[in-house]
Amino acid sequence: MYSSHKLFQASQLHLQEEELEAGDEVEDSVVGKRKIISGGQTTTKEVKQPAGEDQERNGKTQALSQKDQMPPEKYQVSSEEDRSSAEENQLTSEKNQRVTGKHALPAGDQFSPEERKAPAVKGRVEEAPAVKGGIEEAPAVKGGIGEAPAMKGRVEEAPAVKGRVEEAPAVKEGKTKNKLQPVLVFNAEQLNGTRRYVVDNLISDIKCKILTTLIHVAGEQGDGYHRNINPHTEAEDFLGLTLSRAGLMVHAGLLEPELLQLVLQVTATAKRQLVQHFQLVEPLYFSYTHLVCRTAKPEYYGSRVDGDMSHVVHVDNCIMYSPSECHQRPPAYTFRDYSAIVYLNHDFQGGEFVFTTDPRGEDVQSSVQSKCGRMVGFSAGPENPHGVRAVLRGSRCAVALWFTHDEKHKDKERILAETLLNKIKSGEIKVK
């Protein structure tokens, strides 16, 4: 059985914390605990401040409370020793006095330039940024500008812990509300062609990581190419994962349903973006979906020659004989109308996507670098011949998509995958 437990945990994380990236930390709003998201797992730990930090903060709080209750002449001290003695005496005489937001400063409680340079005053001013959010709640602060620095540290120290805990929902809410918005990077003119474009931010980093791992765990050499393990070049390993294979693995209990659902969601997002960009009115259907990773073989490092391609220059719906000749006949998929590639990673060398009529991929119209969440979309006709340069190091992973306006050529594998997930959800099909 495939080891898909970690992938399942990652998919659960995706469903529960939609846009939180790996490594983000969120504090629990009730019990002061912190959720750690890392590598597709969520753990919880108590939030504890270092002892030294607590003592230092408590010391500053105590000193500020004392100084705010003292007339100016009492804290004009000439040395650290005198200042410490004055604070200790003040604490003894007023230790039971409670400082509240209604506490009024002594008349004329303004600081001279010399007083503002004193460490105690400086410490008070530096506390202000930490409690900036609560200044408006203290009525006494509204008095004058000169009084504000004195009040900031004192009034807000008491609810400081509450302030920290309440930040958690704000961070979490911001992450979920501010979902990624696709950004147009290159239009057709910038790519030196027609009906082609590139967008970024289509999907988040965590989705890229889950899908990349899914291909390496569940993919098979040559899947999607009639089990031809080297469909394009001997210098690269080719891993493919089709929807039919993923669906069979889910049905057999070898893969969690949530992972198949994630693939359908990501590809649906890509289709919506494509339809929106080209402003398509006629219905567009999925024709084929293929998750692929091309990995450079170590024995070919340094030996790839110029013009060696990872995927030869071609057109998606016709057979290209020359830059001006492309025949729409079998074995070409003549029903394909649009294509898209969603990139999942960038940590490899080579593998640039190129628009070109040059079979060697050297004289190019434009080149597109891979990165997580980037998508290149284009019409599938002879106006957009393209290819992929050799992957020199590492593994290049992406989701390849083809679309059609012809309902007769709707992707049957996708229909089966959707049906399977619906029956699992309804309980009609039980998986292990």
LINTAUR-V498754 format. One record per residue. N is the residue number from 0. RES is the residue in three letters. NEAR is the number of other ideal C-beta (glycine too) atoms within 12 Angstrom. D_CENTER is the distance of its C-alpha to the mean C-alpha in Angstrom with 1 decimal. Layout:
((N,RES,NEAR,D_CENTER) (N,RES,NEAR,D_CENTER))
This chain:
((0,MET,13,30.0) (1,TYR,26,26.5) (2,SER,16,24.6) (3,SER,31,21.7) (4,HIS,20,21.6) (5,LYS,23,18.4) (6,LEU,38,16.7) (7,PHE,32,18.1) (8,GLN,27,16.8) (9,ALA,36,13.2) (10,SER,35,13.9) (11,GLN,25,15.4) (12,LEU,34,12.5) (13,HIS,36,10.5) (14,LEU,24,13.6) (15,GLN,21,14.2) (16,GLU,30,11.0) (17,GLU,27,9.3) (18,GLU,30,6.1) (19,LEU,33,6.4) (20,GLU,26,4.6) (21,ALA,26,7.7) (22,GLY,17,10.3) (23,ASP,26,9.9) (24,GLU,25,13.5) (25,VAL,32,15.0) (26,GLU,29,18.8) (27,ASP,24,20.8) (28,SER,22,22.8) (29,VAL,13,26.0) (30,VAL,14,26.8) (31,GLY,22,25.0) (32,LYS,20,22.8) (33,ARG,26,19.3) (34,LYS,29,16.8) (35,ILE,24,15.1) (36,ILE,32,12.0) (37,SER,22,12.4) (38,GLY,19,12.9) (39,GLY,36,12.6) (40,GLN,22,15.2) (41,THR,28,15.8) (42,THR,17,18.8) (43,THR,18,20.7) (44,LYS,17,22.9) (45,GLU,14,25.3) (46,VAL,23,24.5) (47,LYS,13,27.5) (48,GLN,16,28.3) (49,PRO,10,30.4) (50,ALA,10,34.1) (51,GLY,10,34.7) (52,GLU,12,32.1) (53,ASP,15,33.5) (54,GLN,13,37.0) (55,GLU,17,36.2) (56,ARG,25,34.6) (57,ASN,19,37.5) (58,GLY,21,39.9) (59,LYS,31,38.5) (60,THR,30,38.6) (61,GLN,26,42.1) (62,ALA,33,43.3) (63,LEU,38,41.9) (64,SER,33,43.5) (65,GLN,31,46.8) (66,LYS,41,46.8) (67,ASP,41,46.0) (68,GLN,29,49.2) (69,MET,30,51.4) (70,PRO,17,53.4) (71,PRO,26,52.5) (72,GLU,13,55.6) (73,LYS,24,54.6) (74,TYR,34,51.5) (75,GLN,22,53.0) (76,VAL,26,53.5) (77,SER,12,54.3) (78,SER,12,52.7) (79,GLU,13,50.0) (80,GLU,11,52.8) (81,ASP,17,54.3) (82,ARG,25,51.0) (83,SER,19,50.3) (84,SER,17,53.8) (85,ALA,27,53.5) (86,GLU,32,50.2) (87,GLU,18,51.7) (88,ASN,18,54.8) (89,GLN,27,52.8) (90,LEU,21,50.7) (91,THR,13,53.9) (92,SER,15,55.5) (93,GLU,21,52.6) (94,LYS,16,50.5) (95,ASN,8,50.9) (96,GLN,16,50.0) (97,ARG,13,46.8) (98,VAL,29,44.7) (99,THR,18,43.4) (100,GLY,24,41.9) (101,LYS,17,45.4) (102,HIS,24,46.8) (103,ALA,21,48.5) (104,LEU,29,48.7) (105,PRO,18,52.2) (106,ALA,12,53.8) (107,GLY,13,53.1) (108,ASP,29,50.1) (109,GLN,21,49.0) (110,PHE,27,48.2) (111,SER,15,50.0) (112,PRO,9,48.3) (113,GLU,13,49.7) (114,GLU,26,48.4) (115,ARG,20,44.9) (116,LYS,14,44.9) (117,ALA,26,45.8) (118,PRO,21,43.1) (119,ALA,38,43.3) (120,VAL,33,42.6) (121,LYS,20,39.8) (122,GLY,29,38.2) (123,ARG,35,38.4) (124,VAL,26,36.7) (125,GLU,19,33.8) (126,GLU,33,33.1) (127,ALA,27,32.6) (128,PRO,15,28.9) (129,ALA,25,28.0) (130,VAL,35,29.8) (131,LYS,20,29.4) (132,GLY,21,28.0) (133,GLY,25,31.3) (134,ILE,26,33.9) (135,GLU,17,34.8) (136,GLU,22,35.8) (137,ALA,32,38.7) (138,PRO,16,41.8) (139,ALA,25,43.4) (140,VAL,31,40.8) (141,LYS,17,41.8) (142,GLY,20,45.1) (143,GLY,17,44.6) (144,ILE,12,42.3) (145,GLY,21,44.1) (146,GLU,28,43.5) (147,ALA,28,39.8) (148,PRO,34,38.9) (149,ALA,41,41.3) (150,MET,41,39.8) (151,LYS,34,36.1) (152,GLY,39,36.3) (153,ARG,39,38.9) (154,VAL,39,37.9) (155,GLU,32,34.2) (156,GLU,31,34.6) (157,ALA,22,35.7) (158,PRO,20,32.7) (159,ALA,26,30.2) (160,VAL,21,29.1) (161,LYS,20,28.6) (162,GLY,23,26.5) (163,ARG,23,24.1) (164,VAL,22,23.8) (165,GLU,21,23.3) (166,GLU,24,20.3) (167,ALA,27,18.3) (168,PRO,17,18.5) (169,ALA,19,17.7) (170,VAL,25,14.4) (171,LYS,26,13.5) (172,GLU,18,15.0) (173,GLY,17,13.2) (174,LYS,25,9.7) (175,THR,20,11.2) (176,LYS,14,13.3) (177,ASN,16,11.2) (178,LYS,17,9.4) (179,LEU,28,8.1) (180,GLN,18,11.5) (181,PRO,27,12.6) (182,VAL,17,14.4) (183,LEU,24,17.6) (184,VAL,25,18.0) (185,PHE,28,21.4) (186,ASN,21,24.0) (187,ALA,24,27.0) (188,GLU,14,29.2) (189,GLN,18,26.8) (190,LEU,29,26.6) (191,ASN,21,30.4) (192,GLY,29,30.8) (193,THR,20,30.7) (194,ARG,26,28.4) (195,ARG,39,25.3) (196,TYR,35,22.1) (197,VAL,37,18.5) (198,VAL,34,15.4) (199,ASP,27,11.9) (200,ASN,27,8.6) (201,LEU,45,10.1) (202,ILE,41,7.4) (203,SER,35,3.7) (204,ASP,29,3.8) (205,ILE,40,5.6) (206,LYS,43,7.6) (207,CYS,37,8.5) (208,LYS,33,9.7) (209,ILE,44,11.6) (210,LEU,46,13.2) (211,THR,40,14.2) (212,THR,37,15.8) (213,LEU,44,17.4) (214,ILE,40,19.1) (215,HIS,29,20.4) (216,VAL,30,21.6) (217,ALA,37,23.1) (218,GLY,34,23.7) (219,GLU,28,27.3) (220,GLN,25,29.0) (221,GLY,22,30.2) (222,ASP,29,28.8) (223,GLY,31,29.1) (224,TYR,21,31.8) (225,HIS,12,34.7) (226,ARG,15,33.8) (227,ASN,16,34.5) (228,ILE,21,32.6) (229,ASN,21,32.7) (230,PRO,24,32.5) (231,HIS,30,31.8) (232,THR,31,32.8) (233,GLU,19,34.3) (234,ALA,29,32.2) (235,GLU,38,28.9) (236,ASP,32,28.1) (237,PHE,38,26.7) (238,LEU,34,24.7) (239,GLY,38,24.4) (240,LEU,42,23.3) (241,THR,35,24.8) (242,LEU,39,24.5) (243,SER,27,28.1) (244,ARG,34,27.4) (245,ALA,46,24.4) (246,GLY,36,26.5) (247,LEU,24,29.5) (248,MET,33,27.5) (249,VAL,41,26.3) (250,HIS,25,29.9) (251,ALA,21,31.2) (252,GLY,18,29.0) (253,LEU,25,27.3) (254,LEU,39,23.8) (255,GLU,37,22.2) (256,PRO,35,22.2) (257,GLU,31,18.7) (258,LEU,43,17.5) (259,LEU,46,19.7) (260,GLN,32,18.6) (261,LEU,39,14.9) (262,VAL,46,16.4) (263,LEU,35,18.4) (264,GLN,29,15.8) (265,VAL,39,13.6) (266,THR,41,16.9) (267,ALA,29,18.2) (268,THR,30,15.4) (269,ALA,40,16.4) (270,LYS,35,20.0) (271,ARG,24,19.7) (272,GLN,37,18.2) (273,LEU,38,21.0) (274,VAL,24,23.6) (275,GLN,20,22.6) (276,HIS,31,22.6) (277,PHE,28,26.0) (278,GLN,11,27.3) (279,LEU,22,28.7) (280,VAL,9,31.3) (281,GLU,15,32.6) (282,PRO,15,30.7) (283,LEU,36,28.3) (284,TYR,30,27.9) (285,PHE,40,25.9) (286,SER,35,28.2) (287,TYR,34,26.3) (288,THR,44,23.0) (289,HIS,40,22.5) (290,LEU,45,19.8) (291,VAL,45,21.0) (292,CYS,40,20.7) (293,ARG,43,23.3) (294,THR,35,24.2) (295,ALA,31,26.7) (296,LYS,25,29.8) (297,PRO,14,30.9) (298,GLU,12,34.5) (299,TYR,23,33.6) (300,TYR,18,31.9) (301,GLY,15,33.7) (302,SER,15,35.9) (303,ARG,26,34.0) (304,VAL,16,36.1) (305,ASP,15,35.4) (306,GLY,21,35.0) (307,ASP,28,33.7) (308,MET,33,31.0) (309,SER,42,28.3) (310,HIS,34,28.9) (311,VAL,25,32.1) (312,VAL,34,32.2) (313,HIS,31,32.8) (314,VAL,33,32.6) (315,ASP,38,31.1) (316,ASN,35,34.0) (317,CYS,27,37.0) (318,ILE,21,38.7) (319,MET,28,38.7) (320,TYR,19,42.0) (321,SER,16,41.7) (322,PRO,17,39.8) (323,SER,11,42.1) (324,GLU,14,42.7) (325,CYS,25,40.4) (326,HIS,17,42.0) (327,GLN,22,40.5) (328,ARG,12,42.0) (329,PRO,11,41.2) (330,PRO,12,39.5) (331,ALA,22,37.1) (332,TYR,27,34.8) (333,THR,24,36.6) (334,PHE,26,35.0) (335,ARG,33,31.5) (336,ASP,35,30.7) (337,TYR,41,27.0) (338,SER,43,24.5) (339,ALA,49,20.8) (340,ILE,40,18.6) (341,VAL,45,14.8) (342,TYR,43,13.7) (343,LEU,42,11.7) (344,ASN,35,12.3) (345,HIS,25,14.3) (346,ASP,20,16.1) (347,PHE,30,19.5) (348,GLN,23,22.5) (349,GLY,35,24.0) (350,GLY,44,23.0) (351,GLU,32,22.8) (352,PHE,44,23.1) (353,VAL,38,26.3) (354,PHE,37,28.3) (355,THR,33,31.9) (356,THR,29,35.3) (357,ASP,24,36.1) (358,PRO,23,36.2) (359,ARG,19,35.5) (360,GLY,34,32.3) (361,GLU,21,33.7) (362,ASP,20,34.8) (363,VAL,27,31.6) (364,GLN,30,30.9) (365,SER,30,27.3) (366,SER,27,24.7) (367,VAL,38,20.9) (368,GLN,25,18.7) (369,SER,38,15.9) (370,LYS,31,12.2) (371,CYS,33,9.1) (372,GLY,37,8.9) (373,ARG,36,12.3) (374,MET,45,15.2) (375,VAL,47,18.9) (376,GLY,45,21.3) (377,PHE,42,25.1) (378,SER,35,28.4) (379,ALA,38,29.8) (380,GLY,27,33.3) (381,PRO,30,35.3) (382,GLU,28,33.8) (383,ASN,39,30.6) (384,PRO,40,31.7) (385,HIS,43,28.9) (386,GLY,37,28.2) (387,VAL,38,26.0) (388,ARG,40,27.3) (389,ALA,39,27.9) (390,VAL,38,25.2) (391,LEU,29,26.8) (392,ARG,22,24.7) (393,GLY,25,22.0) (394,SER,32,20.3) (395,ARG,41,18.9) (396,CYS,40,17.0) (397,ALA,47,16.5) (398,VAL,50,17.4) (399,ALA,41,20.6) (400,LEU,44,21.9) (401,TRP,39,25.3) (402,PHE,42,26.7) (403,THR,30,30.2) (404,HIS,25,32.3) (405,ASP,22,34.9) (406,GLU,18,34.5) (407,LYS,11,36.7) (408,HIS,23,34.0) (409,LYS,23,31.2) (410,ASP,34,29.2) (411,LYS,21,31.2) (412,GLU,29,28.8) (413,ARG,32,26.2) (414,ILE,21,28.9) (415,LEU,25,29.8) (416,ALA,37,26.3) (417,GLU,28,26.0) (418,THR,22,29.5) (419,LEU,30,28.8) (420,LEU,31,25.9) (421,ASN,18,28.1) (422,LYS,19,31.0) (423,ILE,25,29.0) (424,LYS,18,27.8) (425,SER,11,31.4) (426,GLY,9,32.8) (427,GLU,12,34.9) (428,ILE,19,33.4) (429,LYS,14,32.9) (430,VAL,25,30.7) (431,LYS,15,31.2))
